[in-house]
Amino acid sequence: MSIAFDKFAFANVLGMDGRAQKLKGLIASPKFDGKQAELARKAGISPSQLNQWLTGYRNIGEKAARSLEESLDLPAGWLDMEEGQAAWPLPKVPMARYLALSDEDKRYIQALLEQAIEHCEQHSEERQGPRLAHNKAPIRPDVIDARPAQQGKNKRTGKEVST
């Protein structure tokens, strides 16, 4: 048995190749059609670096994992998620911050989020207007709500307006 084989076996026994397994699945997906070089190119890493991760010669560290997720347009933490686990939906709020809260605080945040979603659902047609069936562009509240309200008089009618 070679030293390299022992190193690979050791990594597999300890379950340290979870991130590599997720990358292997991603490479096999239609997005990359089995092409390691394509994933390496999009991730901005060398094919040899990717190969070292996939074979277990080197582990994918925390910083590298987050960098891969960002460059490959994956949700933050995706490489560490269990199969079927939902992605953390709030990229600007680290999951660890939320998990550190008390159960009461978590229930409060969940209630606020439910109210915000209901509000958005009720007002999305007002903001967006009717949407065509083929228009599947996502609603971007950050863009829609970023415009400050403006008040003043309509030049033609002289009436007070608020937009």
N, C-alpha and C positions, 0 to 999 in steps of 0.2 A: 504494500500500500504506500502510495507516495504522500509526501507532506501536503501537497496541494489538495489531494483527495480528502485527507483528514480535515483540512481547513473547511472544505465545502461541506463535508458530512457534519462537522461540528456546527456550522451555521444553520444547516437544515434541521438538526436535532433541536436546537434552541429556538427555532422558529424565527430566526433573524432575516429570513428571505421573504417576508410578507410583502414588502414594497416591491421587491424584484418580481414576485409572482404577479402582482397587479400590473407592473409594466409589461410583463410577458403577455398578459391578457389584452392589454391595450394594443400592443404590437400586432397581435393576432386579429384584432377587431377590424371591421371594414375601414375604419378611419386611417389605419396604416397598412392594411392588407399584408401583414407579415413582414414588412420592410423595416428592419432595425435602423438602417441608415437614415430613413425618412424621419423616424422619431428623433434620432440623435440630431439631425439637422434642425428640426423645429424646436428642439429643446436647447439648442445652442451648445451642445457638448460633442466631444469627439466620439466616433463609433467605438473606439477602443475603451473609453470610459464606460459607455453604456454596456459593452460586452462584459467588462469586469463586474459591474453590478448584477447583470443577468446570470452570470455563471457563479456568483457568490464569492468571487475572489476579493471583492471589496463590498462593504455594506453601504447602503444609501443612507447617509446621515440626515439629521433633521433639517439642516439648512439646505442641503441638496434636494431633499424631498419637496420642501416648500417652493424652491426655485423651479423644479420640474413642473409642479402643479400650476404655477403661474404661467410659465412659458408654453405649456400645453393646453391652456385654458380649461384646467380642471378645478373643481371646487377645492378650497383650502382644506387640507386634511384628507383628501381623497385617497392618497396612497396608504393611509393608516386605517381606513374604514373597513369594517367587516363587510362581506358580501351581503347586499341587500340593505345595508345601513344607509339612511338618508344623509345627504350632504348638509352641513351646517349652513343655513340660509342667510346668515348675517356676516358677510366677509369683513365688515368694519368693526365688528365686536367679536373678539376672540371667545371661542366656546368656553375656555377655562374661566373667564370672567363670569359668564352666566352660571356655570356649574358651581361656582363658589358661593353663589347667593343662597339665602335661606329658602325653604319651600314656600313660605309666605310671599317673599319677593318674586319668586318664579311664577306663582299663580297670578300676582299682580301684573307682571309683564305679559303673561299669556292673555289675560283679559284685555289689556291695552291693545295687543296685537290683533285679537279678534275684532275689537271695535274698529281699529284702523282698516282692517280688510273689508269689513262690512261697509264702512264709509266709502272706501275706494270703489267697491262693487256698485254701490248706489249712484256714485257720481262719475263713474268712468265714461258713460255715454255722453254726459254733459260736456266733459272735458275733451273727449276724443271725437265726438260726433258719431254718426252711424259708421260702422266699420264694414268694409266689403268682405265677403267670405274668403277671398284669396289674400287679403291683407292680414298676415299673421305676425306682423311686427309686434314685439312685446311693448307693453305700456311702460314708459320710463318716468316714474313719478319724480325722480331727481331733476329731469328736464322740464316736466310740466309745471311742477311747483316752484321751480327756481325763479320764475318771473315774478318780480314784486308787484303787488297790487298798485294800480295807478288811479288817482282820483283827479277830477277836474270837471270842466264844463265842456259839453259838446259844442264845437265852434258853430255848427249850423243851427242847432236848436236852442242853445244856451242852457240846457238842462244839466244838472249835476250827474256825473257818471262815475262808476267804479268798475274797473276791469281786473 
